[in-house]
Amino acid sequence: MANITIDDVTYDLDTLPENVKGQVNNLQATEAELARQQALVSMLKAARLKYQDLLKIELQKMDKEDE
């Protein structure tokens, strides 16, 4: 027996109509995709910072060569 709680009301998933179960599945899939996308954004932000650091290093090397 699996339960889901919505607005402080607990429902037995096994007794819900198929259309309601479908909406629960849609909500769960959406939540999972949001979590995946948030993790991707975090990874991209970290990569951006690293690329900025690498760019600064390359620019510093270029400036030293010009001296």
N, CA, C and O atoms as CSV, one atom per row, in Angstrom:
chain,resi,resn,atom,element,x,y,z
A,1,MET,N,N,0.842,-1.179,0.000
A,1,MET,CA,C,0.000,0.000,0.000
A,1,MET,C,C,0.885,1.239,0.000
A,1,MET,O,O,1.576,1.515,0.981
A,2,ALA,N,N,0.864,1.977,-1.088
A,2,ALA,CA,C,1.630,3.218,-1.199
A,2,ALA,C,C,0.683,4.392,-0.976
A,2,ALA,O,O,-0.457,4.395,-1.440
A,3,ASN,N,N,1.180,5.368,-0.267
A,3,ASN,CA,C,0.375,6.548,0.032
A,3,ASN,C,C,1.013,7.798,-0.551
A,3,ASN,O,O,2.217,7.845,-0.804
A,4,ILE,N,N,0.190,8.792,-0.756
A,4,ILE,CA,C,0.663,10.113,-1.159
A,4,ILE,C,C,-0.129,11.125,-0.344
A,4,ILE,O,O,-1.334,10.975,-0.140
A,5,THR,N,N,0.569,12.161,0.118
A,5,THR,CA,C,-0.085,13.200,0.902
A,5,THR,C,C,-0.086,14.492,0.105
A,5,THR,O,O,0.961,14.960,-0.344
A,6,ILE,N,N,-1.269,15.062,-0.065
A,6,ILE,CA,C,-1.440,16.320,-0.783
A,6,ILE,C,C,-2.310,17.218,0.078
A,6,ILE,O,O,-3.416,16.842,0.468
A,7,ASP,N,N,-1.802,18.409,0.372
A,7,ASP,CA,C,-2.531,19.368,1.215
A,7,ASP,C,C,-2.972,18.732,2.534
A,7,ASP,O,O,-4.115,18.882,2.967
A,8,ASP,N,N,-2.035,18.019,3.158
A,8,ASP,CA,C,-2.256,17.379,4.460
A,8,ASP,C,C,-3.318,16.279,4.446
A,8,ASP,O,O,-3.806,15.882,5.504
A,9,VAL,N,N,-3.676,15.789,3.276
A,9,VAL,CA,C,-4.606,14.662,3.168
A,9,VAL,C,C,-3.837,13.500,2.552
A,9,VAL,O,O,-3.210,13.651,1.503
A,10,THR,N,N,-3.885,12.340,3.203
A,10,THR,CA,C,-3.169,11.157,2.725
A,10,THR,C,C,-4.126,10.275,1.932
A,10,THR,O,O,-5.244,9.986,2.360
A,11,TYR,N,N,-3.648,9.859,0.758
A,11,TYR,CA,C,-4.446,9.021,-0.135
A,11,TYR,C,C,-3.719,7.712,-0.372
A,11,TYR,O,O,-2.492,7.677,-0.462
A,12,ASP,N,N,-4.480,6.643,-0.471
A,12,ASP,CA,C,-3.947,5.331,-0.839
A,12,ASP,C,C,-3.904,5.280,-2.366
A,12,ASP,O,O,-4.943,5.292,-3.026
A,13,LEU,N,N,-2.708,5.224,-2.911
A,13,LEU,CA,C,-2.563,5.244,-4.364
A,13,LEU,C,C,-3.289,4.090,-5.044
A,13,LEU,O,O,-3.783,4.234,-6.162
A,14,ASP,N,N,-3.352,2.965,-4.379
A,14,ASP,CA,C,-3.993,1.789,-4.989
A,14,ASP,C,C,-5.494,1.982,-5.215
A,14,ASP,O,O,-6.091,1.308,-6.054
A,15,THR,N,N,-6.093,2.894,-4.470
A,15,THR,CA,C,-7.547,3.085,-4.584
A,15,THR,C,C,-7.926,4.279,-5.456
A,15,THR,O,O,-9.109,4.526,-5.689
A,16,LEU,N,N,-6.934,5.015,-5.936
A,16,LEU,CA,C,-7.234,6.198,-6.742
A,16,LEU,C,C,-7.583,5.812,-8.175
A,16,LEU,O,O,-7.085,4.809,-8.686
A,17,PRO,N,N,-8.433,6.599,-8.825
A,17,PRO,CA,C,-8.742,6.339,-10.234
A,17,PRO,C,C,-7.503,6.487,-11.113
A,17,PRO,O,O,-6.547,7.166,-10.738
A,18,GLU,N,N,-7.522,5.864,-12.259
A,18,GLU,CA,C,-6.360,5.872,-13.167
A,18,GLU,C,C,-5.970,7.291,-13.592
A,18,GLU,O,O,-4.783,7.600,-13.704
A,19,ASN,N,N,-6.966,8.156,-13.830
A,19,ASN,CA,C,-6.618,9.514,-14.247
A,19,ASN,C,C,-5.884,10.263,-13.137
A,19,ASN,O,O,-5.005,11.075,-13.425
A,20,VAL,N,N,-6.225,10.009,-11.884
A,20,VAL,CA,C,-5.526,10.642,-10.762
A,20,VAL,C,C,-4.121,10.059,-10.642
A,20,VAL,O,O,-3.159,10.798,-10.428
A,21,LYS,N,N,-3.996,8.744,-10.779
A,21,LYS,CA,C,-2.670,8.110,-10.751
A,21,LYS,C,C,-1.790,8.677,-11.861
A,21,LYS,O,O,-0.589,8.872,-11.673
A,22,GLY,N,N,-2.388,8.937,-13.005
A,22,GLY,CA,C,-1.636,9.520,-14.114
A,22,GLY,C,C,-1.104,10.900,-13.765
A,22,GLY,O,O,0.032,11.238,-14.097
A,23,GLN,N,N,-1.929,11.695,-13.093
A,23,GLN,CA,C,-1.476,13.029,-12.698
A,23,GLN,C,C,-0.385,12.951,-11.625
A,23,GLN,O,O,0.540,13.763,-11.616
A,24,VAL,N,N,-0.496,11.982,-10.732
A,24,VAL,CA,C,0.559,11.767,-9.730
A,24,VAL,C,C,1.859,11.410,-10.440
A,24,VAL,O,O,2.918,11.940,-10.102
A,25,ASN,N,N,1.786,10.513,-11.421
A,25,ASN,CA,C,2.976,10.138,-12.194
A,25,ASN,C,C,3.555,11.344,-12.934
A,25,ASN,O,O,4.772,11.526,-12.974
A,26,ASN,N,N,2.684,12.166,-13.518
A,26,ASN,CA,C,3.156,13.375,-14.205
A,26,ASN,C,C,3.877,14.303,-13.243
A,26,ASN,O,O,4.929,14.854,-13.570
A,27,LEU,N,N,3.313,14.474,-12.063
A,27,LEU,CA,C,3.935,15.336,-11.058
A,27,LEU,C,C,5.290,14.786,-10.630
A,27,LEU,O,O,6.257,15.539,-10.510
A,28,GLN,N,N,5.365,13.485,-10.400
A,28,GLN,CA,C,6.638,12.865,-9.998
A,28,GLN,C,C,7.687,13.002,-11.094
A,28,GLN,O,O,8.852,13.280,-10.810
A,29,ALA,N,N,7.278,12.809,-12.338
A,29,ALA,CA,C,8.223,12.952,-13.453
A,29,ALA,C,C,8.702,14.390,-13.573
A,29,ALA,O,O,9.876,14.640,-13.848
A,30,THR,N,N,7.794,15.329,-13.368
A,30,THR,CA,C,8.166,16.749,-13.439
A,30,THR,C,C,9.144,17.105,-12.336
A,30,THR,O,O,10.129,17.801,-12.579
A,31,GLU,N,N,8.881,16.636,-11.132
A,31,GLU,CA,C,9.790,16.896,-10.012
A,31,GLU,C,C,11.172,16.301,-10.282
A,31,GLU,O,O,12.188,16.936,-10.000
A,32,ALA,N,N,11.212,15.107,-10.817
A,32,ALA,CA,C,12.499,14.463,-11.126
A,32,ALA,C,C,13.249,15.245,-12.197
A,32,ALA,O,O,14.463,15.426,-12.099
A,33,GLU,N,N,12.536,15.706,-13.214
A,33,GLU,CA,C,13.187,16.474,-14.284
A,33,GLU,C,C,13.689,17.820,-13.769
A,33,GLU,O,O,14.766,18.271,-14.157
A,34,LEU,N,N,12.916,18.459,-12.901
A,34,LEU,CA,C,13.376,19.715,-12.303
A,34,LEU,C,C,14.661,19.500,-11.512
A,34,LEU,O,O,15.589,20.304,-11.604
A,35,ALA,N,N,14.720,18.434,-10.745
A,35,ALA,CA,C,15.938,18.131,-9.976
A,35,ALA,C,C,17.115,17.885,-10.909
A,35,ALA,O,O,18.227,18.340,-10.640
A,36,ARG,N,N,16.880,17.173,-11.996
A,36,ARG,CA,C,17.946,16.898,-12.971
A,36,ARG,C,C,18.428,18.188,-13.613
A,36,ARG,O,O,19.631,18.397,-13.773
A,37,GLN,N,N,17.499,19.045,-13.976
A,37,GLN,CA,C,17.869,20.316,-14.613
A,37,GLN,C,C,18.601,21.237,-13.634
A,37,GLN,O,O,19.531,21.940,-14.028
A,38,GLN,N,N,18.192,21.239,-12.366
A,38,GLN,CA,C,18.878,22.045,-11.364
A,38,GLN,C,C,20.304,21.554,-11.165
A,38,GLN,O,O,21.219,22.358,-10.991
A,39,ALA,N,N,20.496,20.249,-11.188
A,39,ALA,CA,C,21.851,19.696,-11.082
A,39,ALA,C,C,22.682,20.092,-12.293
A,39,ALA,O,O,23.867,20.397,-12.160
A,40,LEU,N,N,22.072,20.089,-13.468
A,40,LEU,CA,C,22.770,20.497,-14.685
A,40,LEU,C,C,23.173,21.968,-14.613
A,40,LEU,O,O,24.292,22.321,-14.986
A,41,VAL,N,N,22.284,22.813,-14.145
A,41,VAL,CA,C,22.597,24.235,-14.008
A,41,VAL,C,C,23.763,24.428,-13.036
A,41,VAL,O,O,24.656,25.236,-13.289
A,42,SER,N,N,23.753,23.696,-11.941
A,42,SER,CA,C,24.854,23.786,-10.976
A,42,SER,C,C,26.176,23.383,-11.614
A,42,SER,O,O,27.200,24.032,-11.399
A,43,MET,N,N,26.151,22.312,-12.400
A,43,MET,CA,C,27.361,21.850,-13.070
A,43,MET,C,C,27.854,22.898,-14.068
A,43,MET,O,O,29.054,23.161,-14.152
A,44,LEU,N,N,26.936,23.492,-14.818
A,44,LEU,CA,C,27.316,24.493,-15.809
A,44,LEU,C,C,27.874,25.752,-15.147
A,44,LEU,O,O,28.802,26.368,-15.671
A,45,LYS,N,N,27.323,26.129,-14.018
A,45,LYS,CA,C,27.854,27.288,-13.297
A,45,LYS,C,C,29.277,27.027,-12.812
A,45,LYS,O,O,30.133,27.909,-12.876
A,46,ALA,N,N,29.525,25.811,-12.326
A,46,ALA,CA,C,30.873,25.448,-11.887
A,46,ALA,C,C,31.839,25.451,-13.065
A,46,ALA,O,O,32.971,25.917,-12.944
A,47,ALA,N,N,31.394,24.935,-14.194
A,47,ALA,CA,C,32.240,24.927,-15.382
A,47,ALA,C,C,32.534,26.353,-15.839
A,47,ALA,O,O,33.662,26.667,-16.219
A,48,ARG,N,N,31.530,27.207,-15.803
A,48,ARG,CA,C,31.735,28.599,-16.206
A,48,ARG,C,C,32.809,29.260,-15.347
A,48,ARG,O,O,33.677,29.959,-15.869
A,49,LEU,N,N,32.755,29.042,-14.035
A,49,LEU,CA,C,33.772,29.615,-13.146
A,49,LEU,C,C,35.164,29.106,-13.495
A,49,LEU,O,O,36.129,29.870,-13.498
A,50,LYS,N,N,35.265,27.812,-13.790
A,50,LYS,CA,C,36.565,27.243,-14.151
A,50,LYS,C,C,37.075,27.838,-15.456
A,50,LYS,O,O,38.257,28.163,-15.567
A,51,TYR,N,N,36.194,27.984,-16.449
A,51,TYR,CA,C,36.598,28.579,-17.721
A,51,TYR,C,C,37.024,30.026,-17.531
A,51,TYR,O,O,37.957,30.484,-18.193
A,52,GLN,N,N,36.365,30.750,-16.647
A,52,GLN,CA,C,36.775,32.124,-16.362
A,52,GLN,C,C,38.174,32.152,-15.766
A,52,GLN,O,O,38.999,32.984,-16.144
A,53,ASP,N,N,38.441,31.233,-14.826
A,53,ASP,CA,C,39.767,31.150,-14.221
A,53,ASP,C,C,40.824,30.824,-15.265
A,53,ASP,O,O,41.898,31.426,-15.276
A,54,LEU,N,N,40.527,29.877,-16.139
A,54,LEU,CA,C,41.479,29.504,-17.182
A,54,LEU,C,C,41.723,30.657,-18.155
A,54,LEU,O,O,42.849,30.862,-18.608
A,55,LEU,N,N,40.685,31.398,-18.470
A,55,LEU,CA,C,40.829,32.557,-19.340
A,55,LEU,C,C,41.733,33.599,-18.705
A,55,LEU,O,O,42.600,34.163,-19.373
A,56,LYS,N,N,41.539,33.854,-17.427
A,56,LYS,CA,C,42.389,34.823,-16.725
A,56,LYS,C,C,43.856,34.398,-16.760
A,56,LYS,O,O,44.747,35.224,-16.961
A,57,ILE,N,N,44.095,33.109,-16.564
A,57,ILE,CA,C,45.473,32.599,-16.606
A,57,ILE,C,C,46.079,32.825,-17.985
A,57,ILE,O,O,47.220,33.272,-18.097
A,58,GLU,N,N,45.324,32.519,-19.030
A,58,GLU,CA,C,45.829,32.702,-20.391
A,58,GLU,C,C,46.086,34.184,-20.687
A,58,GLU,O,O,47.073,34.521,-21.342
A,59,LEU,N,N,45.217,35.059,-20.216
A,59,LEU,CA,C,45.420,36.494,-20.430
A,59,LEU,C,C,46.649,36.991,-19.677
A,59,LEU,O,O,47.387,37.835,-20.186
A,60,GLN,N,N,46.874,36.475,-18.470
A,60,GLN,CA,C,48.063,36.854,-17.714
A,60,GLN,C,C,49.326,36.399,-18.429
A,60,GLN,O,O,50.310,37.137,-18.471
A,61,LYS,N,N,49.312,35.199,-18.988
A,61,LYS,CA,C,50.459,34.708,-19.762
A,61,LYS,C,C,50.720,35.622,-20.952
A,61,LYS,O,O,51.866,35.959,-21.250
A,62,MET,N,N,49.646,36.019,-21.627
A,62,MET,CA,C,49.770,36.885,-22.800
A,62,MET,C,C,50.352,38.235,-22.396
A,62,MET,O,O,51.203,38.781,-23.100
A,63,ASP,N,N,49.895,38.779,-21.259
A,63,ASP,CA,C,50.401,40.068,-20.795
A,63,ASP,C,C,51.885,39.984,-20.450
A,63,ASP,O,O,52.632,40.928,-20.709
A,64,LYS,N,N,52.321,38.868,-19.871
A,64,LYS,CA,C,53.736,38.697,-19.507
A,64,LYS,C,C,54.599,38.605,-20.772
A,64,LYS,O,O,55.734,39.083,-20.792
A,65,GLU,N,N,54.053,37.989,-21.823
A,65,GLU,CA,C,54.811,37.882,-23.075
A,65,GLU,C,C,54.993,39.248,-23.726
A,65,GLU,O,O,55.988,39.484,-24.413
A,66,ASP,N,N,54.042,40.139,-23.514
A,66,ASP,CA,C,54.115,41.474,-24.105
A,66,ASP,C,C,55.091,42.382,-23.377
A,66,ASP,O,O,55.481,43.417,-23.915
A,67,GLU,N,N,55.487,42.026,-22.186
A,67,GLU,CA,C,56.415,42.888,-21.412
A,67,GLU,C,C,57.821,42.831,-21.943
A,67,GLU,O,O,58.710,43.493,-21.407
